[in-house]
């Protein structure tokens, strides 16, 4: 069975030495008789069987020269020294370069002297690279992207609803799907639509569609998860999205609006596409204004024209 242990050094900062070792014993499943000093920790680590150990070196303390932080760095050094002696330990050291609420930059030392940068929306203890196989399979994505098809007789054929949203890193209004972050509370509350209990991703989809299109979904509408989690650019970030399809069957006359935009969100109207228009945009690789679009918009276009939303 895969063994993955994650030690967040910041959790040790406010502890007494004996408490530090009690926590390390718990995290690493070390025997109770293991001593409470650096030498004892080293001996225990050199005897461990095959495992991955992730060290999160993201200090919350401001005084880098404090005795507590100096001692914690000694503990980190013990892990490094033990991993060089014990070939069964695969040690990864993850440091925070820049930390903020919405995006952070981490240095991932996956092998001694080998580093990889990872941009992430996640806090250190929730980083994807620290997860076991089961945790990886069970994780909730960072955000949701929605494929909204209007099939209520409002138009001569079902149409794909997209918007033009300003994306600051590109400096352009991009043809976009409704999308947004999944809130922590989405995993806790219970909501239903059309008699179906919604997943956290689907709850976020209902909220984002309301905010970005003005549409309030009803029990007549059909919502389903197309893919529970996809990575956008795994060569530089662990950011992930769920893909959720919503087929509008209810009357939405007078609802379309972008007045619910929040914070930095900035919109410039809707595009309500026919299949012919969607195929044209796929083939030409740019929207009707000659602007490139995101991978999620590309998937939405293909999902729509393939009629997979009807299945």
N, C-alpha and C positions, 0 to 999 in steps of 0.2 A: 504493500500500500504506500502511495506517495506521502512523503512527510515534508511539510513546508512550515517553517517557523518564522514569524516576523517579530522583531524586537524594535519597538519605537523608543529610541533613547530619551526622547523628551518626557516619556512617562516616568523616567527614573529620577528626574531632576529634583523633585521635592521629597524624595524618600531618604530615610536613613539607610546606612549600609546594609543592615540586616534585612530591611524591607526590600532593598534592591535585589538581593540574592533570593529572597522568597519569591519575588515576582519572576526572576529569571528561571528559577526551578519550575514554576508553574507554566511559563511560556514554552520552555524547552523539554518539559516532561522529565526533568532530572530527578534522581532519587532524593529522598528527604535527608539522607545522611551526607549529602554533598556539602562541603564546607562553605563558609560565607567569606571568602577572600578570593583574590585574583588567581592565586595558584590553584586553588580547588576548582575554580571555574575552568581554567585551562586544562586541567587533568580530565574533567568531565567532557569537555568538548573534543579532546583528542581521542576519546573512547566512543564517541557517538557513531551510530551507523549511518547509512546513506541518507542524506537529507539536503534540502535547500534551506538556507538561513538568510533572511533579508534583514539588514540593519538599516533602520530609518534614522538618519542623522540630521534631523530637522529641529534644531534647538529652539525652544521658546524663551530661553533666558537671554538677557541682554549683556550680562557680565560674563564674557567669554573666559575671563581669568579667575572666576570663582573656583573655590576648592571643589565644589560639587561637580561643575562642568569638567574640570580637569580630571576628576576621578572617573567620570563617565567616559571620557576619551581613552582612559587607560583600559576600561572594560572593552571598548571598541577594538583597541589594539590586541587584546587577548583573543578576540574572535578572529582577527586577521592572522595572528601568529598560529593559532590552533588549526586554522583552515589550510595553512601551508604544510603542516605536519600530517593532518588527517585528510587523505584524498577523497574520503566519502562525503566531506562537507563541500557543498557548492555555495560559496559566500557571495552575496550581492550587497553592496553598500549604496544606499540611495540618499543623496543630499539635496536639500532645497536651495536652488539658486535664486529664485524669485517666487514668492508666495502671495497670492491674493485670493479674493472670494470667488472670482469667476474663472481664472486661469492661472496656472503656476508652471514654473519650469524646474525640472528635476535633472540632476546628474545621476545616471545609473552606471555604477562601476560593476559590470557584470563579470569581470575577471580582473585580477590584480593588474593595474595599469591600463585597463581597457575601459573606455567610457562611452556612454551613449546618452544624448539629451532627449528628454521626453517632455513635451508640453501636455498638460493635463488639466481637466476641470476638477479633478479629484483631490481630496485632502490626502496627506501622506499615508494614513492607515487604510485608505480605500483604493490605492493604486492597483491597477489591473495586474501589473507584473509581479505583485506579491501574493496573488491568490493561488490557492490549491486548485486542482482540477474541478472539484465539486463546487468550490466558491466561484470559479470562473463560469461554470455552467448555470449557476443560480443568480448571478449578478443582474442588477437592474441597470439599464443604460443611462447615460447622462441626459439624453434628450429624446424628443420624438419628432419625426417628420411625417406629415400627413398628406395622403393622396385623396383629394376631395373631388368626387365626380357628382355632378348635378344631374339627376335622372328622375325628375318630378313632372315632366311635361312642360316645363317652363320654356324649353328650347325645342327645336325641331329634331334634335338628337341629344343623347347624353353628352355632357361636356365636362372637360377638366378645368377646375378652378385654380388658377395660379395668381400670384401677385408680383408686383415689382417692388423689391425691398432693397434699400441701400445697405451694402455690405462694406463696412469701412476698410477692411484690408485690401479690397479690390478697387475702391474709389468709384464704384459703379452701382447703379440700380440693376440688380440681377433678377431674372425671372425665377421665382421662388415658390416653394410649397409652404403652407403654414407650418411653423416649427417652433419649438421652445424647450426649455429645460424641464426635466421632471423634478418636482418638488419632493422633499422628504416626506411630507404628509400624504402624498399620493399612494404610498405603500400601506398607510395605516387606515384610511377611511374606506367605507364601502359605498359604492355608487352603482346604479344600474341604468341601462338604456335599452329599451325594447325588451325588457325582461331578462337581459343578459347582465351578469355582474362584470363590471369593468376591471381590467388589469390596471396597475399603476400607469403604464404607458398609454392606455386608452383614456384614462381619466385626464392625463395631461393633454391628450389630443383634443378632447372636448373643450378644455379650457383655452388652448391656443387657437383653435378654430374660432371660438367666440371673440377672443381678443383681436385677432388679425383679419377676420372677415366679417364680424358682426353677426354671424349665424349662430343661433341657439339650437342645438341639436334636439330632436324630439324622438319619441318612441317609434315613429315611422321610419326613422333613418337607420341605416345598417352600418355598424362599425365592426371591424375585425383587424387583428394584427397580421400583417403580411410577413414580417420578420421581427422576432423579438429583440435582436441586437445585431447591428452591423457596424464595422469600423470604417471611418471616413478616410483617414490617411495614416495607417499604422506604422509607416516609416518614420513619422515624427510626433505622433500623438496617440494616446489611448482613448481619445474621445469616441463615443459610440452613440448611435441613434437607434431607436425602434422605428420601424416603418408601419404605419397604421393607415388602413383604407377606410374612408367614410363615403358611403353612397347616400346622397341627399334625396329622400323621397318626399319630404314634407314641403309645404309651401313656404318659401323664403322671400317672397315678394316684399321689397322695402327693407330687407335686413342688411344687405351688403354694405359694409362700412369699414373703414380703417381707423376710425376714431378711437379704438381701444388700444392703440399702440402705446407701449410703456417704455420709459427710460430712453435709451438711445435708438429705439426702433423708429424707422423712418420709411414710409411707403409712398408709392407714386402710382396708385391705381391697380386695377385687376386685368388679367387676361383670361377670358373664358373661351377655351379652345375647342374646336371641332377636331375630329380624328384627322381630317385632311391637314389642318393647320399644325397639329401635333406632329404628324409624320414629316412635314416639311421642316420643322424646327430640328427634329432628330437628324434628318439627312444633311441639313446644312451646317449643323454643329454650333450654330449661334441662334439667338432669338431674332425676332423680326427687326430689331434695331441693330443687329450685328454684334451683340454682346454675348460673350461666353456665359454659360450657366453652370450651376453646381451639379455634382454627381447625383444628389437627391432629386433634383429637378429632372435629370436625365432618366432616372429610374421611374419617376412618376409618369413621364411621357410614355415610356415603353410599357409600363403596367397598364396604362389607359388604352393605348392603341392595340395591345395584344388581347384585350377583353378579359384579362385575368380577374378583373374586379367583378365580373359576372359569375365567377365560379363559387 
